[in-house]
Amino acid sequence: MTVTPLALTRPASVTDAFLRRLVARVPGSSGTTWKLTEVYTGDLLVELPQSTPADIEQAFATARAAQEKWAATPLKRRLEVFKRAHTLFVDNAPAVTDLIQVESGKNRRMAIEETCDPAMVMSHYLTRAAKLLAPTKRGGPVPFLTTSTEVRQPKGVVGIIAPWNFPFATGISDAIPALMAGNAVVLKPDNKTALSPLYGIELLEQAGLPKGLFQVVCGEGPDVGPTLIDQANYVMFTGSTATGRVIGERAGRNLIGCCLELGGKNPMILLDDADLAEAVQGAIFGAFGNTGQICMHIERIYLPESRYEEFKNAYVAKTEALDVRAAYDFGPDMGSLVSADHMSRVKSHVEDAVAKGATVLCGGKPRPDLGPAFFEPTILEGVTKDMLCGVTETFGPVVALHKYATVDEAVALANDTEYGLNASVWGGDVDAARAVAARIESGNVNINDILATAFAAKGTPSGGVKNSGVGARHGDQGLLKYTDVKNVAVLKKQVMGPRGGQTYEKYVEGMLSGLKLMRRLRIR
Protein backbone atom coordinates (compact mmCIF):
# COMPACT_ATOMS: atom_id res chain seq x y z
CA MET A 1 0.00 0.00 0.00
CA THR A 2 1.44 3.35 -1.05
CA VAL A 3 1.38 6.14 1.54
CA THR A 4 2.28 9.69 0.53
CA PRO A 5 2.58 12.46 3.15
CA LEU A 6 0.13 15.22 2.29
CA ALA A 7 -0.56 18.72 3.57
CA LEU A 8 -4.35 18.58 3.49
CA THR A 9 -6.32 21.74 2.80
CA ARG A 10 -10.11 21.83 2.70
CA PRO A 11 -11.48 22.52 -0.82
CA ALA A 12 -11.82 26.24 -1.54
CA SER A 13 -15.51 25.85 -2.42
CA VAL A 14 -16.34 24.61 1.09
CA THR A 15 -16.37 27.95 2.88
CA ASP A 16 -17.82 28.58 6.32
CA ALA A 17 -20.43 30.91 4.80
CA PHE A 18 -21.47 28.22 2.31
CA LEU A 19 -21.87 25.64 5.06
CA ARG A 20 -23.88 27.99 7.27
CA ARG A 21 -26.18 28.75 4.34
CA LEU A 22 -26.81 25.06 3.75
CA VAL A 23 -27.61 24.12 7.35
CA ALA A 24 -29.85 27.17 7.78
CA ARG A 25 -32.45 25.19 5.83
CA VAL A 26 -32.75 22.64 8.66
CA PRO A 27 -35.32 23.43 11.38
CA GLY A 28 -34.06 23.08 14.94
CA SER A 29 -36.23 24.91 17.45
CA SER A 30 -34.63 23.26 20.50
CA GLY A 31 -31.24 24.80 19.81
CA THR A 32 -29.55 21.38 19.94
CA THR A 33 -26.90 20.82 17.27
CA TRP A 34 -24.73 18.03 15.88
CA LYS A 35 -21.04 18.79 15.36
CA LEU A 36 -20.41 17.89 11.73
CA THR A 37 -16.72 17.20 11.17
CA GLU A 38 -14.35 16.83 8.23
CA VAL A 39 -13.72 13.09 8.11
CA TYR A 40 -10.10 13.24 6.95
CA THR A 41 -8.99 15.48 9.81
CA GLY A 42 -11.69 15.40 12.47
CA ASP A 43 -11.93 19.21 12.31
CA LEU A 44 -15.29 20.90 12.93
CA LEU A 45 -17.10 21.93 9.74
CA VAL A 46 -20.38 23.34 11.01
CA GLU A 47 -23.01 22.72 13.66
CA LEU A 48 -26.09 21.03 12.23
CA PRO A 49 -29.47 21.88 13.84
CA GLN A 50 -31.38 18.92 15.25
CA SER A 51 -35.11 18.84 14.55
CA THR A 52 -37.77 18.30 17.20
CA PRO A 53 -41.05 16.43 16.61
CA ALA A 54 -42.76 19.82 16.35
CA ASP A 55 -40.22 20.90 13.71
CA ILE A 56 -40.95 17.75 11.72
CA GLU A 57 -44.71 18.27 11.90
CA GLN A 58 -44.25 21.84 10.68
CA ALA A 59 -42.02 20.65 7.83
CA PHE A 60 -44.75 18.27 6.71
CA ALA A 61 -47.40 20.99 6.98
CA THR A 62 -45.31 23.31 4.80
CA ALA A 63 -44.60 20.53 2.31
CA ARG A 64 -48.29 19.55 2.16
CA ALA A 65 -49.36 23.08 1.36
CA ALA A 66 -46.78 23.33 -1.41
CA GLN A 67 -47.70 19.89 -2.73
CA GLU A 68 -51.31 20.84 -3.44
CA LYS A 69 -50.15 23.52 -5.89
CA TRP A 70 -47.39 21.34 -7.32
CA ALA A 71 -49.76 18.43 -8.01
CA ALA A 72 -52.07 20.85 -9.85
CA THR A 73 -49.18 22.04 -12.01
CA PRO A 74 -49.26 20.45 -15.50
CA LEU A 75 -46.79 17.61 -15.78
CA LYS A 76 -45.02 19.27 -18.69
CA ARG A 77 -44.16 22.27 -16.49
CA ARG A 78 -43.05 20.02 -13.65
CA LEU A 79 -40.67 18.19 -15.95
CA GLU A 80 -39.21 21.45 -17.26
CA VAL A 81 -37.81 22.01 -13.76
CA PHE A 82 -35.80 18.79 -14.04
CA LYS A 83 -34.57 19.59 -17.53
CA ARG A 84 -33.01 22.75 -16.10
CA ALA A 85 -31.85 20.89 -12.99
CA HIS A 86 -29.99 18.32 -15.08
CA THR A 87 -27.73 21.05 -16.46
CA LEU A 88 -27.21 22.60 -13.03
CA PHE A 89 -26.29 19.27 -11.44
CA VAL A 90 -23.73 18.44 -14.13
CA ASP A 91 -22.23 21.95 -14.12
CA ASN A 92 -21.90 21.97 -10.33
CA ALA A 93 -20.57 18.42 -9.98
CA PRO A 94 -17.10 19.56 -8.77
CA ALA A 95 -18.60 21.58 -5.89
CA VAL A 96 -20.88 18.69 -4.94
CA THR A 97 -17.86 16.37 -5.04
CA ASP A 98 -16.04 18.63 -2.60
CA LEU A 99 -18.95 18.42 -0.15
CA ILE A 100 -19.26 14.65 -0.48
CA GLN A 101 -15.56 14.19 0.22
CA VAL A 102 -15.49 16.58 3.15
CA GLU A 103 -18.46 14.95 4.90
CA SER A 104 -17.88 11.28 4.04
CA GLY A 105 -14.12 10.85 3.52
CA LYS A 106 -14.52 8.84 0.31
CA ASN A 107 -11.92 9.23 -2.42
CA ARG A 108 -12.60 11.76 -5.16
CA ARG A 109 -13.09 9.18 -7.91
CA MET A 110 -16.02 7.69 -6.02
CA ALA A 111 -17.40 11.08 -5.03
CA ILE A 112 -17.55 12.41 -8.60
CA GLU A 113 -19.31 9.22 -9.71
CA GLU A 114 -21.90 9.75 -7.01
CA THR A 115 -22.70 13.22 -8.35
CA CYS A 116 -23.70 11.66 -11.68
CA ASP A 117 -26.50 9.53 -10.23
CA PRO A 118 -29.22 12.22 -9.83
CA ALA A 119 -28.54 13.48 -13.36
CA MET A 120 -28.87 9.94 -14.72
CA VAL A 121 -32.13 9.43 -12.82
CA MET A 122 -33.49 12.74 -14.10
CA SER A 123 -32.54 11.87 -17.67
CA HIS A 124 -34.24 8.48 -17.48
CA TYR A 125 -37.53 9.67 -16.00
CA LEU A 126 -37.68 12.71 -18.28
CA THR A 127 -38.12 10.17 -21.07
CA ARG A 128 -40.61 7.97 -19.18
CA ALA A 129 -42.66 10.10 -16.79
CA ALA A 130 -45.16 11.52 -19.29
CA LYS A 131 -46.09 8.03 -20.50
CA LEU A 132 -46.16 6.47 -17.05
CA LEU A 133 -48.30 9.20 -15.50
CA ALA A 134 -50.73 9.63 -18.42
CA PRO A 135 -54.26 8.23 -17.88
CA THR A 136 -54.57 4.79 -19.47
CA LYS A 137 -57.98 3.88 -20.88
CA ARG A 138 -58.91 0.19 -20.79
CA GLY A 139 -61.95 -1.85 -21.63
CA GLY A 140 -64.65 -2.53 -19.04
CA PRO A 141 -66.61 -5.72 -18.38
CA VAL A 142 -69.11 -5.16 -21.25
CA PRO A 143 -67.50 -4.55 -24.66
CA PHE A 144 -68.20 -1.15 -26.22
CA LEU A 145 -70.53 -0.11 -23.42
CA THR A 146 -68.05 0.21 -20.56
CA THR A 147 -64.58 1.66 -20.07
CA SER A 148 -62.14 1.77 -17.19
CA THR A 149 -59.40 4.39 -16.98
CA GLU A 150 -56.29 4.09 -14.80
CA VAL A 151 -55.47 7.51 -13.35
CA ARG A 152 -52.20 8.05 -11.48
CA GLN A 153 -52.26 10.42 -8.53
CA PRO A 154 -49.41 11.48 -6.22
CA LYS A 155 -49.28 9.95 -2.75
CA GLY A 156 -48.92 13.35 -1.07
CA VAL A 157 -45.77 13.85 1.01
CA VAL A 158 -43.04 11.22 0.74
CA GLY A 159 -40.66 10.69 3.65
CA ILE A 160 -37.14 9.70 2.57
CA ILE A 161 -34.60 8.38 5.06
CA ALA A 162 -31.19 8.41 3.38
CA PRO A 163 -27.96 6.67 4.49
CA TRP A 164 -24.50 8.13 4.94
CA ASN A 165 -22.66 6.03 2.36
CA PHE A 166 -24.21 7.71 -0.72
CA PRO A 167 -25.95 10.75 0.74
CA PHE A 168 -26.30 12.73 -2.48
CA ALA A 169 -27.31 9.80 -4.70
CA THR A 170 -29.95 8.45 -2.33
CA GLY A 171 -31.11 11.71 -0.79
CA ILE A 172 -31.69 13.40 -4.15
CA SER A 173 -32.09 10.54 -6.66
CA ASP A 174 -34.84 8.84 -4.64
CA ALA A 175 -36.68 12.17 -4.41
CA ILE A 176 -36.63 12.97 -8.14
CA PRO A 177 -39.32 10.51 -9.33
CA ALA A 178 -41.45 11.33 -6.26
CA LEU A 179 -41.32 15.03 -7.15
CA MET A 180 -41.95 14.39 -10.85
CA ALA A 181 -45.07 12.42 -9.89
CA GLY A 182 -46.44 15.48 -8.06
CA ASN A 183 -45.44 14.71 -4.48
CA ALA A 184 -43.65 16.78 -1.89
CA VAL A 185 -40.66 15.32 -0.04
CA VAL A 186 -39.39 15.48 3.53
CA LEU A 187 -35.85 14.12 3.67
CA LYS A 188 -33.97 12.91 6.73
CA PRO A 189 -30.31 12.54 5.80
CA ASP A 190 -27.79 11.02 8.17
CA ASN A 191 -26.33 13.69 10.45
CA LYS A 192 -22.82 12.85 9.25
CA THR A 193 -23.62 13.51 5.59
CA ALA A 194 -26.35 16.16 5.41
CA LEU A 195 -24.40 18.77 3.43
CA SER A 196 -24.46 17.36 -0.10
CA PRO A 197 -28.23 16.65 -0.17
CA LEU A 198 -28.87 20.12 1.25
CA TYR A 199 -26.92 21.55 -1.69
CA GLY A 200 -28.84 19.32 -4.08
CA ILE A 201 -32.12 20.82 -2.86
CA GLU A 202 -30.69 24.30 -3.36
CA LEU A 203 -29.83 23.41 -6.97
CA LEU A 204 -33.34 22.03 -7.55
CA GLU A 205 -34.82 25.29 -6.30
CA GLN A 206 -32.50 27.23 -8.60
CA ALA A 207 -34.00 25.17 -11.42
CA GLY A 208 -37.49 26.26 -10.42
CA LEU A 209 -38.68 23.72 -7.84
CA PRO A 210 -41.16 25.59 -5.61
CA LYS A 211 -39.74 26.51 -2.24
CA GLY A 212 -41.27 24.55 0.60
CA LEU A 213 -41.88 21.48 -1.56
CA PHE A 214 -38.65 19.73 -0.54
CA GLN A 215 -38.04 19.87 3.21
CA VAL A 216 -35.14 18.56 5.30
CA VAL A 217 -35.17 17.48 8.95
CA CYS A 218 -32.15 16.24 10.87
CA GLY A 219 -31.59 14.16 13.95
CA GLU A 220 -30.79 10.68 15.19
CA GLY A 221 -33.06 7.98 13.79
CA PRO A 222 -34.92 7.10 17.03
CA ASP A 223 -35.56 10.80 17.66
CA VAL A 224 -36.71 11.76 14.18
CA GLY A 225 -37.94 8.58 12.50
CA PRO A 226 -41.23 7.90 14.33
CA THR A 227 -42.67 11.37 13.72
CA LEU A 228 -41.50 11.35 10.11
CA ILE A 229 -43.16 8.00 9.40
CA ASP A 230 -46.35 9.01 11.20
CA GLN A 231 -46.63 12.17 9.08
CA ALA A 232 -45.72 10.63 5.71
CA ASN A 233 -47.95 9.15 3.01
CA TYR A 234 -45.13 6.87 1.83
CA VAL A 235 -41.61 6.07 3.07
CA MET A 236 -38.42 5.36 1.14
CA PHE A 237 -35.59 3.97 3.28
CA THR A 238 -32.06 2.79 2.56
CA GLY A 239 -30.09 1.29 5.42
CA SER A 240 -29.76 -1.69 7.72
CA THR A 241 -32.13 -4.63 7.83
CA ALA A 242 -32.72 -4.13 11.56
CA THR A 243 -33.84 -0.53 11.07
CA GLY A 244 -35.82 -1.50 7.98
CA ARG A 245 -37.90 -3.91 10.04
CA VAL A 246 -38.77 -1.13 12.50
CA ILE A 247 -39.73 1.24 9.68
CA GLY A 248 -41.76 -1.42 7.88
CA GLU A 249 -43.67 -2.28 11.04
CA ARG A 250 -44.55 1.35 11.74
CA ALA A 251 -45.51 2.00 8.14
CA GLY A 252 -47.74 -1.08 8.26
CA ARG A 253 -49.50 0.17 11.38
CA ASN A 254 -50.11 3.47 9.60
CA LEU A 255 -51.37 1.65 6.48
CA ILE A 256 -48.90 3.42 4.21
CA GLY A 257 -46.56 1.90 1.68
CA CYS A 258 -42.80 1.75 1.97
CA CYS A 259 -39.78 0.78 -0.11
CA LEU A 260 -36.82 -0.62 1.82
CA GLU A 261 -33.34 -1.26 0.40
CA LEU A 262 -31.54 -3.07 3.19
CA GLY A 263 -28.35 -4.97 3.97
CA GLY A 264 -26.42 -7.50 1.94
CA LYS A 265 -23.68 -10.10 2.19
CA ASN A 266 -22.96 -10.10 -1.50
CA PRO A 267 -21.09 -12.95 -3.24
CA MET A 268 -18.83 -13.05 -6.28
CA ILE A 269 -18.36 -16.34 -8.16
CA LEU A 270 -15.39 -16.86 -10.46
CA LEU A 271 -15.98 -19.59 -13.05
CA ASP A 272 -13.16 -21.70 -14.49
CA ASP A 273 -13.02 -19.83 -17.79
CA ALA A 274 -13.09 -16.28 -16.39
CA ASP A 275 -10.52 -13.71 -17.48
CA LEU A 276 -8.36 -13.58 -14.34
CA ALA A 277 -6.98 -10.07 -14.82
CA GLU A 278 -10.42 -8.60 -15.37
CA ALA A 279 -11.88 -10.51 -12.43
CA VAL A 280 -9.11 -9.37 -10.10
CA GLN A 281 -9.63 -5.75 -11.12
CA GLY A 282 -13.38 -6.16 -10.66
CA ALA A 283 -12.83 -7.63 -7.21
CA ILE A 284 -10.67 -4.64 -6.25
CA PHE A 285 -13.59 -2.31 -6.85
CA GLY A 286 -16.09 -4.84 -5.53
CA ALA A 287 -14.44 -5.04 -2.12
CA PHE A 288 -12.71 -1.67 -1.77
CA GLY A 289 -14.75 0.78 -3.85
CA ASN A 290 -16.08 3.54 -1.59
CA THR A 291 -13.90 1.91 1.10
CA GLY A 292 -16.24 -1.07 1.08
CA GLN A 293 -19.21 1.09 2.05
CA ILE A 294 -21.54 0.18 -0.84
CA CYS A 295 -24.75 -1.73 -0.20
CA MET A 296 -24.08 -3.83 -3.32
CA HIS A 297 -20.34 -4.38 -2.74
CA ILE A 298 -18.71 -7.81 -2.48
CA GLU A 299 -17.77 -9.43 0.84
CA ARG A 300 -17.50 -13.09 -0.25
CA ILE A 301 -15.50 -14.38 -3.24
CA TYR A 302 -15.89 -18.01 -4.37
CA LEU A 303 -13.04 -19.42 -6.48
CA PRO A 304 -12.62 -22.78 -8.22
CA GLU A 305 -9.97 -24.90 -6.54
CA SER A 306 -7.95 -24.99 -9.77
CA ARG A 307 -7.59 -21.20 -9.85
CA TYR A 308 -7.62 -20.30 -6.16
CA GLU A 309 -3.89 -19.73 -5.66
CA GLU A 310 -3.53 -17.90 -8.96
CA PHE A 311 -6.36 -15.49 -8.12
CA LYS A 312 -5.27 -15.09 -4.49
CA ASN A 313 -1.70 -14.15 -5.37
CA ALA A 314 -2.73 -11.64 -8.03
CA TYR A 315 -5.46 -10.16 -5.83
CA VAL A 316 -3.24 -9.71 -2.79
CA ALA A 317 -0.51 -8.09 -4.89
CA LYS A 318 -2.95 -5.64 -6.46
CA THR A 319 -4.52 -4.84 -3.10
CA GLU A 320 -1.17 -4.17 -1.45
CA ALA A 321 -0.35 -1.74 -4.28
CA LEU A 322 -3.44 0.42 -3.70
CA ASP A 323 -2.88 4.10 -2.98
CA VAL A 324 -4.84 4.74 0.24
CA ARG A 325 -4.78 8.24 1.74
CA ALA A 326 -6.61 11.49 2.34
CA ALA A 327 -6.64 13.80 -0.68
CA TYR A 328 -9.01 16.13 -2.48
CA ASP A 329 -7.66 15.13 -5.89
CA PHE A 330 -8.16 12.06 -8.07
CA GLY A 331 -4.97 10.33 -6.94
CA PRO A 332 -5.97 7.85 -4.21
CA ASP A 333 -7.54 4.50 -5.02
CA MET A 334 -9.28 4.39 -1.64
CA GLY A 335 -10.21 6.91 1.02
CA SER A 336 -11.43 6.83 4.60
CA LEU A 337 -14.28 5.12 6.32
CA VAL A 338 -17.07 7.51 7.29
CA SER A 339 -16.22 7.80 11.00
CA ALA A 340 -13.97 6.52 13.76
CA ASP A 341 -16.94 4.66 15.24
CA HIS A 342 -17.54 2.81 12.00
CA MET A 343 -13.83 2.04 11.72
CA SER A 344 -14.04 0.42 15.15
CA ARG A 345 -16.87 -1.81 13.92
CA VAL A 346 -14.85 -2.94 10.91
CA LYS A 347 -11.82 -3.55 13.14
CA SER A 348 -13.92 -5.66 15.53
CA HIS A 349 -15.07 -7.90 12.65
CA VAL A 350 -11.49 -8.56 11.57
CA GLU A 351 -10.29 -9.19 15.13
CA ASP A 352 -13.18 -11.59 15.74
CA ALA A 353 -12.32 -13.51 12.56
CA VAL A 354 -8.63 -13.78 13.46
CA ALA A 355 -9.44 -14.88 17.02
CA LYS A 356 -11.57 -17.69 15.59
CA GLY A 357 -8.97 -18.94 13.12
CA ALA A 358 -9.13 -16.78 9.99
CA THR A 359 -5.90 -15.70 8.26
CA VAL A 360 -5.17 -12.12 7.20
CA LEU A 361 -3.60 -12.21 3.73
CA CYS A 362 -3.10 -8.44 3.66
CA GLY A 363 -4.24 -5.37 5.57
CA GLY A 364 -6.23 -5.91 8.72
CA LYS A 365 -5.32 -2.80 10.71
CA PRO A 366 -6.46 0.79 11.30
CA ARG A 367 -4.23 3.54 9.92
CA PRO A 368 -4.38 6.47 12.35
CA ASP A 369 -1.33 7.94 10.59
CA LEU A 370 -3.57 8.58 7.57
CA GLY A 371 -6.58 9.90 9.46
CA PRO A 372 -8.95 9.05 12.31
CA ALA A 373 -11.12 6.61 10.31
CA PHE A 374 -8.75 4.89 7.90
CA PHE A 375 -8.58 1.08 7.72
CA GLU A 376 -6.36 -0.96 5.43
CA PRO A 377 -7.92 -2.87 2.52
CA THR A 378 -8.13 -6.38 3.97
CA ILE A 379 -8.31 -9.87 2.45
CA LEU A 380 -9.10 -12.85 4.68
CA GLU A 381 -9.21 -16.59 4.15
CA GLY A 382 -10.51 -19.32 6.40
CA VAL A 383 -13.64 -17.31 7.29
CA THR A 384 -16.47 -19.44 8.67
CA LYS A 385 -20.07 -18.84 9.66
CA ASP A 386 -19.25 -18.69 13.37
CA MET A 387 -17.42 -15.41 12.70
CA LEU A 388 -19.11 -12.01 12.57
CA CYS A 389 -17.77 -11.29 9.11
CA GLY A 390 -18.89 -14.73 7.96
CA VAL A 391 -22.59 -13.93 8.20
CA THR A 392 -22.96 -10.23 9.06
CA GLU A 393 -22.42 -7.32 6.71
CA THR A 394 -19.10 -5.71 7.67
CA PHE A 395 -19.60 -2.72 5.37
CA GLY A 396 -15.94 -1.92 5.10
CA PRO A 397 -12.85 -2.80 3.03
CA VAL A 398 -12.84 -6.44 4.10
CA VAL A 399 -13.38 -9.46 1.84
CA ALA A 400 -13.08 -13.23 2.35
CA LEU A 401 -11.81 -15.79 -0.19
CA HIS A 402 -13.36 -19.28 -0.39
CA LYS A 403 -12.71 -22.36 -2.53
CA TYR A 404 -15.34 -24.46 -4.29
CA ALA A 405 -15.14 -27.84 -6.03
CA THR A 406 -18.21 -27.65 -8.31
CA VAL A 407 -20.44 -24.93 -9.68
CA ASP A 408 -23.33 -26.45 -7.74
CA GLU A 409 -21.33 -25.98 -4.56
CA ALA A 410 -20.51 -22.37 -5.49
CA VAL A 411 -24.18 -21.55 -6.06
CA ALA A 412 -25.16 -23.20 -2.77
CA LEU A 413 -22.51 -21.23 -0.89
CA ALA A 414 -23.54 -17.96 -2.56
CA ASN A 415 -27.17 -18.57 -1.55
CA ASP A 416 -26.29 -19.62 2.00
CA THR A 417 -27.22 -16.24 3.49
CA GLU A 418 -30.30 -14.45 4.76
CA TYR A 419 -29.55 -11.62 2.31
CA GLY A 420 -30.11 -11.22 -1.42
CA LEU A 421 -29.21 -7.77 -2.70
CA ASN A 422 -26.44 -8.21 -5.27
CA ALA A 423 -24.20 -10.90 -6.74
CA SER A 424 -21.44 -11.07 -9.34
CA VAL A 425 -20.58 -13.92 -11.73
CA TRP A 426 -17.45 -13.93 -13.89
CA GLY A 427 -16.95 -16.27 -16.86
CA GLY A 428 -15.78 -16.35 -20.47
CA ASP A 429 -18.88 -18.23 -21.64
CA VAL A 430 -21.60 -15.64 -21.02
CA ASP A 431 -24.41 -18.16 -21.55
CA ALA A 432 -22.92 -20.42 -18.89
CA ALA A 433 -22.53 -17.43 -16.58
CA ARG A 434 -26.19 -16.52 -17.21
CA ALA A 435 -27.19 -20.04 -16.20
CA VAL A 436 -25.35 -19.60 -12.91
CA ALA A 437 -26.84 -16.13 -12.41
CA ALA A 438 -30.34 -17.56 -12.85
CA ARG A 439 -29.77 -19.82 -9.83
CA ILE A 440 -28.58 -17.10 -7.46
CA GLU A 441 -31.13 -15.71 -5.00
CA SER A 442 -30.53 -12.00 -5.44
CA GLY A 443 -32.35 -8.92 -6.65
CA ASN A 444 -29.35 -7.94 -8.79
CA VAL A 445 -26.83 -10.18 -10.52
CA ASN A 446 -24.00 -8.74 -12.61
CA ILE A 447 -22.13 -10.85 -15.14
CA ASN A 448 -18.50 -9.84 -15.65
CA ASP A 449 -19.07 -6.75 -13.53
CA ILE A 450 -19.52 -6.09 -9.83
CA LEU A 451 -22.48 -3.73 -9.49
CA ALA A 452 -22.40 -0.69 -11.79
CA THR A 453 -24.01 -2.37 -14.79
CA ALA A 454 -27.08 -3.30 -12.78
CA PHE A 455 -27.37 -0.16 -10.66
CA ALA A 456 -26.74 2.26 -13.52
CA ALA A 457 -29.42 0.58 -15.66
CA LYS A 458 -32.05 3.10 -14.58
CA GLY A 459 -34.71 1.50 -16.78
CA THR A 460 -34.65 -1.73 -14.76
CA PRO A 461 -35.84 -2.01 -11.14
CA SER A 462 -33.11 -2.53 -8.54
CA GLY A 463 -33.98 -4.00 -5.16
CA GLY A 464 -33.34 -6.86 -2.80
CA VAL A 465 -34.93 -10.21 -1.93
CA LYS A 466 -34.97 -12.17 1.33
CA ASN A 467 -33.76 -9.86 4.14
CA SER A 468 -32.31 -7.34 1.70
CA GLY A 469 -35.46 -5.37 1.18
CA VAL A 470 -38.96 -4.77 -0.11
CA GLY A 471 -39.70 -2.95 -3.36
CA ALA A 472 -37.20 -1.30 -5.70
CA ARG A 473 -35.84 1.94 -7.04
CA HIS A 474 -35.39 2.61 -10.77
CA GLY A 475 -37.48 1.24 -13.61
CA ASP A 476 -41.14 2.09 -14.08
CA GLN A 477 -41.98 0.99 -10.55
CA GLY A 478 -39.38 3.40 -9.20
CA LEU A 479 -41.75 6.21 -10.17
CA LEU A 480 -45.12 4.47 -9.98
CA LYS A 481 -44.54 3.44 -6.35
CA TYR A 482 -44.95 7.12 -5.46
CA THR A 483 -48.48 7.18 -6.92
CA ASP A 484 -51.92 5.87 -6.07
CA VAL A 485 -54.20 4.47 -8.78
CA LYS A 486 -57.71 5.77 -9.25
CA ASN A 487 -59.99 3.60 -11.38
CA VAL A 488 -62.50 5.80 -13.24
CA ALA A 489 -65.11 3.51 -14.82
CA VAL A 490 -67.92 4.51 -17.20
CA LEU A 491 -71.12 2.63 -18.06
CA LYS A 492 -72.59 4.07 -21.27
CA LYS A 493 -75.86 2.17 -21.16
CA GLN A 494 -77.70 0.38 -18.36
CA VAL A 495 -77.16 -3.27 -19.27
CA MET A 496 -76.26 -4.71 -15.89
CA GLY A 497 -79.10 -6.99 -14.81
CA PRO A 498 -82.33 -8.24 -16.43
CA ARG A 499 -84.01 -5.78 -18.80
CA GLY A 500 -87.53 -5.48 -20.28
CA GLY A 501 -89.25 -8.27 -18.40
CA GLN A 502 -86.37 -10.72 -18.83
CA THR A 503 -86.20 -13.33 -16.09
CA TYR A 504 -83.11 -13.53 -13.98
CA GLU A 505 -82.53 -17.08 -15.20
CA LYS A 506 -82.46 -15.88 -18.82
CA TYR A 507 -80.19 -13.00 -17.87
CA VAL A 508 -77.72 -15.41 -16.22
CA GLU A 509 -77.86 -17.72 -19.23
CA GLY A 510 -76.99 -14.83 -21.54
CA MET A 511 -74.27 -13.60 -19.21
CA LEU A 512 -72.52 -17.00 -19.07
CA SER A 513 -72.83 -17.46 -22.83
CA GLY A 514 -71.38 -14.01 -23.30
CA LEU A 515 -68.34 -14.90 -21.19
CA LYS A 516 -67.63 -17.91 -23.39
CA LEU A 517 -68.09 -15.88 -26.57
CA MET A 518 -65.78 -13.10 -25.41
CA ARG A 519 -63.08 -15.68 -24.54
CA ARG A 520 -63.39 -17.30 -27.99
CA LEU A 521 -63.17 -13.91 -29.70
CA ARG A 522 -60.42 -12.81 -27.29
CA ILE A 523 -62.36 -9.70 -26.40
CA ARG A 524 -62.04 -10.34 -22.66
Secondary structure, 3 states (H helix, E strand, C coil): CECCCCCCCCCCCCCHHHHHHHHCCCCCCCCCEEEEECCCCCCEEEEEECCCHHHHHHHHHHHHHHHHHHHHCCHHHHHHHHHHHHHHHHHCHHHHHHHHHHHHCCCHHHHHHHHHHHHHHHHHHHHHHHHHHCCEEEECCCCCCEEEEEEEEECCEEEEECCCCCHHHHHHHCHHHHHHCCCEEEEECCHHHCHHHHHHHHHHHHCCCCCCCEEECCCCHHHHHHHHHHHCCEEEEECCHHHHHHHHHHHHHCCCEEEEECCCCEEEEECCCCCHHHHHHHHHHHHHHHHHCCCCCEEEEEEEHHHHHHHHHHHHHHHHCCEECCCCCCCCCECCCCCHHHHHHHHHHHHHHHHCCCEEEECCCECCCCCCCCECCEEEECCCCCCHHHHCCCCCCEEEEEEECCHHHHHHHHHCCCCCCEEEEECCCHHHHHHHHHCCCCCEEEECCCCHHHHCCCCCCEECCHHHEECEECCCHHHHCCEEEEEEEEECCCCCCCCCCCCHHHHHHHHHHHHHHHHHCCCC
